[in-house]
Amino acid sequence: MVQVRVIGAAVKHLAWLSVAVLAAASPAASETLETRAPIAFLTELETGTVLFAKEPDQPFQPGSLAKVMTAATVFGALDAGDIAPDTLCTVSEHAWRTGGAPARGATMFAELKSDIAVSDLLQGLLVHQANDAAIILAECLDGSEAAFGGRMTALAQDIGMPGSRFVNPTGYEAAGAATTARDLARLAGHILTHHRDRYALFSQAEFTWNGIFQFNRNPLIGEIRHLDGLGAGVSEADGYAALASLNRDNRRIIAVVANLPSDKNRLRALREVIDGAWEYFGVRTLFKKGETVTMGRVFGGTEGSVPLVAAEDVAVLLPRGGTLDYRLRAVYSGPIKAPVEPGRTVGELRIIGENGVVYRAALETGGPAIGGGSLQTRAFDGLKELLFGWF
């Protein structure tokens, strides 16, 4: 059973509710998720709960993981109407020589000066991991790899990837290219949330193009139960990395590992992190929808405070057993000016672990409604705020 102990106080314009979350001791109390990966990040999609973080903001070269951002960028262009699935893109000599058969890398064997539909290029990109498909898409949208790299970086900033910069669509080694584990998890969440209808491309089993049949070249597909995306990468500077997502027991998990010395180490570390999500974490309901979390100050009302309640069930993945090193903090802008109607969103509940905020949930005003007070009441509240700052 989870217990909540309040140990905080209200502050002018910002109320803090510090809470210790405790559970009965269990045999697993001393066990924690561990991984040999120098960099790792694990999060749950639905709630946004950060389950594990190890050097999550340490930059590294993305390698072929850049193709996941290339896909997201093209998905965005399709949604914006910049291109359409049947838009034909011409295979330039640069794309053919740099990413096609002459380059002897991952390719969909696009023929020089041929025209290929965007829908086929996306399959080449994500099923074949094709470098020529990535370059053709980039040139089709922006005329050059460099210009497309700017579009990729702009999207990264828009969706909350501050530690990422992309230079080309393939992930070929390039000065200045960088990403982080936290950023890649954010990218996966963006695709799963905003482009769910195209997510199946990441696990499409096969694709035949130009008479050549190829199975999905993502080395993670089929290696971990229920894993259905997103990609793997390697760079000379920073080693092997992986970005993965899977749905198991109706729970969608996103995992990132990086800076591994080999593909075998990468897979082993990824298994450690993913399996840890089910072994060491369980869903805990801290507050039911409508349950009072704390009280908020009211200015100029018939009552001096109003319940701040959970807008939805606060059901969070937390470590199983033992004393949990998490704090709950209710934050709102206040005092809340009367009149106050129930159901008004005024702040949020934050769950804070050693790596910062791991979960956020909206707080709204509870009932009954609080009307505006008399002129005398409002004047007295104003004097209290002036003299005492609502402490």
C-alpha positions as CSV (number, residue, x, y, z in Angstrom):
1,M,0.0,0.0,0.0
2,V,1.3,3.4,-0.9
3,Q,1.4,6.1,1.8
4,V,1.7,9.8,1.2
5,R,3.2,12.2,3.8
6,V,3.0,15.9,3.4
7,I,6.1,17.8,4.4
8,G,5.7,21.1,2.6
9,A,4.1,24.6,2.7
10,A,2.6,27.2,0.4
11,V,4.6,30.0,-1.2
12,K,3.4,33.2,-2.9
13,H,2.5,32.6,-6.6
14,L,3.9,29.1,-6.4
15,A,2.7,26.4,-4.0
16,W,4.9,23.4,-3.3
17,L,3.7,20.2,-1.8
18,S,6.6,17.9,-1.0
19,V,5.5,14.3,-0.4
20,A,7.4,11.2,0.5
21,V,6.1,8.1,-1.3
22,L,6.6,4.9,0.8
23,A,5.8,1.2,0.4
24,A,6.1,-1.8,2.5
25,A,9.5,-3.5,2.4
26,S,9.7,-6.5,0.1
27,P,12.4,-9.0,-1.0
28,A,13.0,-6.8,-4.1
29,A,13.4,-3.7,-2.1
30,S,17.2,-3.5,-2.6
31,E,17.1,-4.4,-6.3
32,T,17.3,-1.7,-8.9
33,L,17.6,-1.7,-12.6
34,E,21.2,-1.9,-13.8
35,T,22.8,-1.9,-17.2
36,R,26.3,-2.0,-18.7
37,A,25.4,0.7,-21.2
38,P,27.3,3.9,-20.5
39,I,24.2,5.8,-21.7
40,A,20.6,4.6,-21.2
41,F,17.1,6.0,-20.9
42,L,13.8,4.3,-20.3
43,T,10.4,6.0,-20.4
44,E,6.7,5.0,-20.6
45,L,4.8,6.6,-23.4
46,E,1.2,7.1,-22.0
47,T,2.2,8.8,-18.7
48,G,5.6,10.2,-19.8
49,T,7.1,8.6,-16.7
50,V,10.9,8.4,-16.7
51,L,11.7,5.0,-15.4
52,F,15.5,5.0,-15.7
53,A,18.1,7.5,-16.8
54,K,21.9,7.1,-17.0
55,E,23.8,10.0,-18.6
56,P,20.7,10.8,-20.6
57,D,21.9,14.2,-21.9
58,Q,25.4,13.1,-22.9
59,P,25.8,13.8,-26.6
60,F,26.8,11.2,-29.2
61,Q,26.9,10.8,-32.9
62,P,23.5,9.2,-34.0
63,G,24.8,7.1,-36.9
64,S,21.9,5.5,-38.7
65,L,19.5,6.6,-36.0
66,A,19.5,9.8,-38.0
67,K,17.2,8.0,-40.4
68,V,14.5,7.9,-37.7
69,M,14.6,11.7,-37.7
70,T,14.6,11.7,-41.5
71,A,11.4,9.6,-41.4
72,A,9.8,12.0,-38.8
73,T,10.8,15.0,-40.9
74,V,9.2,13.4,-44.1
75,F,6.1,12.4,-42.1
76,G,5.8,16.1,-41.0
77,A,6.2,17.3,-44.6
78,L,3.4,14.9,-45.7
79,D,1.1,16.2,-43.0
80,A,1.9,19.8,-44.0
81,G,1.2,19.1,-47.7
82,D,4.8,19.9,-48.8
83,I,4.8,16.6,-50.6
84,A,2.4,13.7,-51.1
85,P,2.9,9.9,-51.0
86,D,2.7,9.8,-54.8
87,T,5.1,12.7,-55.3
88,L,7.9,11.5,-57.6
89,C,11.5,12.2,-56.6
90,T,14.4,11.9,-59.1
91,V,17.5,9.9,-58.3
92,S,20.4,12.3,-58.6
93,E,24.0,11.2,-59.4
94,H,25.0,12.3,-55.9
95,A,22.3,10.2,-54.3
96,W,23.2,7.2,-56.5
97,R,27.0,7.4,-55.9
98,T,26.8,8.4,-52.2
99,G,24.0,6.1,-51.0
100,G,23.3,3.7,-53.8
101,A,24.9,0.5,-55.2
102,P,28.4,2.2,-55.9
103,A,28.7,3.1,-52.2
104,R,28.4,-0.6,-51.1
105,G,26.3,0.3,-48.1
106,A,22.6,-0.2,-47.1
107,T,20.7,0.6,-50.3
108,M,17.4,0.1,-52.1
109,F,19.2,0.0,-55.4
110,A,17.5,3.1,-56.8
111,E,18.5,3.5,-60.5
112,L,20.2,6.7,-61.6
113,K,17.8,9.4,-63.0
114,S,14.8,7.2,-62.2
115,D,11.7,8.7,-60.5
116,I,10.5,7.1,-57.3
117,A,7.4,7.8,-55.3
118,V,7.8,9.1,-51.7
119,S,5.8,6.2,-50.4
120,D,8.3,3.7,-51.9
121,L,11.3,5.8,-50.7
122,L,9.9,5.7,-47.1
123,Q,9.8,1.9,-47.3
124,G,13.3,1.8,-48.7
125,L,14.4,4.1,-45.8
126,L,12.8,2.2,-43.0
127,V,12.8,-1.4,-44.2
128,H,16.0,-1.5,-46.2
129,Q,17.7,1.2,-44.0
130,A,18.7,2.6,-47.4
131,N,21.1,5.5,-47.6
132,D,20.1,6.3,-51.2
133,A,16.4,6.6,-50.1
134,A,17.4,9.0,-47.4
135,I,19.4,11.2,-49.7
136,I,16.7,11.2,-52.5
137,L,14.0,12.2,-50.0
138,A,16.3,15.0,-48.7
139,E,17.0,16.4,-52.1
140,C,13.3,16.0,-53.2
141,L,12.2,18.2,-50.2
142,D,15.0,20.7,-49.9
143,G,17.4,20.4,-52.8
144,S,20.4,19.2,-50.8
145,E,21.4,17.1,-47.8
146,A,22.6,20.2,-45.9
147,A,19.4,22.1,-46.4
148,F,17.4,19.0,-45.3
149,G,19.7,18.7,-42.2
150,G,18.6,22.2,-41.3
151,R,14.9,21.1,-41.5
152,M,15.7,18.0,-39.4
153,T,17.3,20.2,-36.7
154,A,14.5,22.7,-36.7
155,L,12.0,19.9,-36.2
156,A,14.2,18.5,-33.4
157,Q,14.0,21.9,-31.6
158,D,10.2,22.1,-32.1
159,I,9.5,18.8,-30.5
160,G,11.9,19.3,-27.5
161,M,15.2,17.8,-28.5
162,P,17.6,20.6,-27.4
163,G,20.8,18.4,-27.5
164,S,20.4,17.3,-31.1
165,R,21.8,18.6,-34.4
166,F,21.5,16.8,-37.7
167,V,23.8,17.4,-40.6
168,N,22.6,14.8,-43.1
169,P,19.7,12.3,-43.6
170,T,21.8,9.2,-43.5
171,G,23.7,9.5,-40.3
172,Y,27.0,9.3,-42.1
173,E,29.8,10.5,-39.8
174,A,29.9,14.3,-39.9
175,A,31.3,17.1,-37.7
176,G,28.7,18.7,-35.6
177,A,26.1,15.9,-35.7
178,A,24.9,14.9,-32.2
179,T,21.9,13.7,-30.3
180,T,21.2,12.4,-26.7
181,A,19.3,9.5,-25.3
182,R,16.6,11.7,-23.8
183,D,16.2,13.5,-27.2
184,L,15.8,10.2,-29.0
185,A,13.2,9.0,-26.6
186,R,11.3,12.3,-27.2
187,L,11.6,11.7,-31.0
188,A,10.1,8.2,-30.6
189,G,7.3,9.6,-28.5
190,H,6.6,12.2,-31.2
191,I,6.3,9.6,-33.9
192,L,4.1,7.3,-31.8
193,T,1.8,10.2,-30.8
194,H,1.6,12.2,-34.1
195,H,2.4,9.7,-36.8
196,R,1.0,6.4,-35.4
197,D,-0.6,5.6,-38.7
198,R,2.9,5.3,-40.3
199,Y,4.7,3.7,-37.4
200,A,4.1,0.2,-38.9
201,L,6.7,1.0,-41.5
202,F,9.4,0.5,-38.8
203,S,8.5,-3.2,-38.4
204,Q,7.4,-4.0,-42.0
205,A,8.9,-7.4,-42.6
206,E,10.0,-7.0,-46.2
207,F,10.1,-4.8,-49.3
208,T,10.9,-5.5,-52.9
209,W,12.3,-2.8,-55.1
210,N,13.9,-2.8,-58.5
211,G,13.4,-6.6,-58.5
212,I,15.5,-7.0,-55.3
213,F,13.8,-8.6,-52.2
214,Q,15.1,-7.6,-48.8
215,F,14.0,-8.4,-45.3
216,N,13.8,-5.6,-42.7
217,R,17.4,-4.7,-41.9
218,N,16.8,-3.3,-38.4
219,P,19.0,-5.6,-36.3
220,L,16.7,-5.3,-33.3
221,I,13.5,-6.6,-35.0
222,G,12.8,-10.2,-33.9
223,E,15.5,-10.1,-31.2
224,I,13.3,-8.8,-28.3
225,R,9.7,-9.9,-27.8
226,H,7.1,-7.4,-29.0
227,L,9.8,-4.9,-30.1
228,D,8.3,-3.1,-33.2
229,G,10.6,-0.1,-33.9
230,L,12.5,2.2,-34.2
231,G,16.2,1.8,-35.2
232,A,19.9,1.1,-34.5
233,G,23.0,3.1,-35.3
234,V,26.8,3.0,-35.0
235,S,29.5,5.6,-35.4
236,E,33.3,5.3,-35.3
237,A,33.5,8.0,-32.6
238,D,30.7,6.8,-30.2
239,G,30.0,3.1,-30.9
240,Y,26.7,1.3,-31.1
241,A,23.3,2.8,-30.1
242,A,19.7,1.7,-30.2
243,L,16.3,3.4,-30.0
244,A,13.5,0.8,-29.4
245,S,9.8,0.7,-28.5
246,L,7.5,-2.1,-27.7
247,N,4.1,-2.7,-26.3
248,R,3.8,-5.4,-23.7
249,D,0.8,-6.0,-21.3
250,N,-0.8,-2.8,-22.8
251,R,2.2,-0.7,-21.7
252,R,4.2,1.2,-24.4
253,I,7.9,1.5,-23.4
254,I,10.6,3.5,-25.2
255,A,14.2,2.6,-24.5
256,V,17.6,4.0,-25.6
257,V,21.1,2.7,-25.1
258,A,24.3,4.1,-26.5
259,N,28.1,4.1,-26.4
260,L,28.3,0.3,-26.6
261,P,31.4,-1.4,-28.1
262,S,29.6,-4.0,-30.3
263,D,26.2,-5.0,-31.7
264,K,26.1,-7.9,-29.2
265,N,26.7,-5.5,-26.3
266,R,24.1,-3.2,-27.6
267,L,21.4,-6.0,-27.7
268,R,22.4,-7.2,-24.3
269,A,22.1,-3.7,-22.8
270,L,18.8,-3.1,-24.5
271,R,17.4,-6.3,-23.1
272,E,18.6,-5.3,-19.6
273,V,16.8,-2.0,-19.8
274,I,13.6,-3.2,-21.4
275,D,13.2,-6.2,-19.2
276,G,13.8,-4.0,-16.2
277,A,10.7,-2.0,-17.0
278,W,8.6,-5.1,-16.1
279,E,10.8,-6.6,-13.4
280,Y,11.4,-3.5,-11.3
281,F,8.5,-1.2,-11.9
282,G,4.7,-1.5,-11.3
283,V,1.7,0.8,-11.7
284,R,0.7,2.7,-8.5
285,T,-2.3,4.9,-8.3
286,L,-1.4,7.8,-6.0
287,F,-4.5,9.8,-6.5
288,K,-7.9,9.0,-8.0
289,K,-9.6,11.4,-10.4
290,G,-11.2,14.2,-8.3
291,E,-9.2,13.3,-5.2
292,T,-7.8,16.3,-3.3
293,V,-4.0,16.6,-3.6
294,T,-3.6,19.9,-1.7
295,M,-5.4,23.2,-0.9
296,G,-4.9,26.3,-3.0
297,R,-5.1,29.8,-1.7
298,V,-8.0,32.0,-2.9
299,F,-7.8,35.8,-3.2
300,G,-11.0,37.9,-2.5
301,G,-13.4,35.0,-2.2
302,T,-16.0,33.8,0.3
303,E,-13.6,31.1,1.2
304,G,-9.8,31.4,1.8
305,S,-8.8,28.2,0.0
306,V,-10.0,25.7,-2.6
307,P,-9.2,22.0,-3.0
308,L,-6.8,21.3,-5.9
309,V,-7.8,17.9,-7.2
310,A,-6.4,15.4,-9.7
311,A,-7.8,16.0,-13.2
312,E,-7.3,12.3,-14.0
313,D,-6.2,9.2,-12.1
314,V,-2.5,9.7,-11.2
315,A,-1.4,6.2,-12.0
316,V,2.4,6.1,-12.2
317,L,5.1,3.5,-12.9
318,L,7.2,3.4,-9.7
319,P,9.8,1.0,-8.4
320,R,8.3,-2.1,-6.6
321,G,8.9,-2.3,-2.8
322,G,11.1,-0.5,-0.4
323,T,11.3,3.2,0.4
324,L,11.0,5.1,-2.9
325,D,13.2,8.1,-3.5
326,Y,10.5,10.2,-5.1
327,R,8.9,13.5,-4.1
328,L,5.5,14.8,-5.1
329,R,5.2,18.5,-5.7
330,A,2.0,20.4,-6.4
331,V,2.7,23.7,-8.3
332,Y,0.1,26.4,-9.1
333,S,0.0,30.1,-9.8
334,G,-1.7,31.7,-6.9
335,P,-3.4,33.0,-5.0
336,I,-6.3,32.0,-7.2
337,K,-8.6,35.0,-7.9
338,A,-12.3,34.6,-6.9
339,P,-14.8,33.7,-8.2
340,V,-13.5,30.1,-8.5
341,E,-15.6,27.5,-10.4
342,P,-14.9,23.7,-10.2
343,G,-12.9,22.1,-13.0
344,R,-10.5,25.0,-13.7
345,T,-7.0,23.8,-14.5
346,V,-4.6,25.9,-12.3
347,G,-1.4,23.9,-12.0
348,E,0.2,20.5,-12.0
349,L,1.4,17.7,-9.8
350,R,5.1,16.8,-10.4
351,I,6.7,13.5,-9.3
352,I,10.4,14.2,-8.9
353,G,13.2,11.6,-8.7
354,E,16.9,11.8,-8.6
355,N,17.0,12.7,-12.3
356,G,14.4,15.5,-12.1
357,V,10.7,15.4,-13.0
358,V,9.6,12.0,-14.0
359,Y,5.8,12.6,-14.3
360,R,3.4,15.5,-14.6
361,A,-0.4,15.5,-14.0
362,A,-2.9,18.4,-14.3
363,L,-4.4,19.8,-11.1
364,E,-7.8,21.5,-11.2
365,T,-10.1,23.3,-8.8
366,G,-12.5,21.2,-6.8
367,G,-16.0,22.1,-5.7
368,P,-18.1,23.7,-4.5
369,A,-17.8,27.0,-6.3
370,I,-16.4,29.9,-4.4
371,G,-18.0,33.3,-5.0
372,G,-16.4,36.7,-4.8
373,G,-16.2,38.1,-1.3
374,S,-17.2,41.5,0.0
375,L,-15.1,44.6,-0.6
376,Q,-13.9,44.3,2.9
377,T,-12.7,40.7,2.3
378,R,-10.9,41.6,-0.9
379,A,-9.2,44.6,0.9
380,F,-8.1,42.4,3.8
381,D,-6.7,39.7,1.4
382,G,-4.8,42.4,-0.5
383,L,-3.3,43.6,2.8
384,K,-2.3,40.1,3.8
385,E,-0.6,39.5,0.5
386,L,1.2,42.9,0.7
387,L,2.4,42.3,4.3
388,F,2.9,38.5,4.5
389,G,3.1,37.3,0.9
390,W,0.6,34.5,1.6
391,F,3.0,32.4,3.8
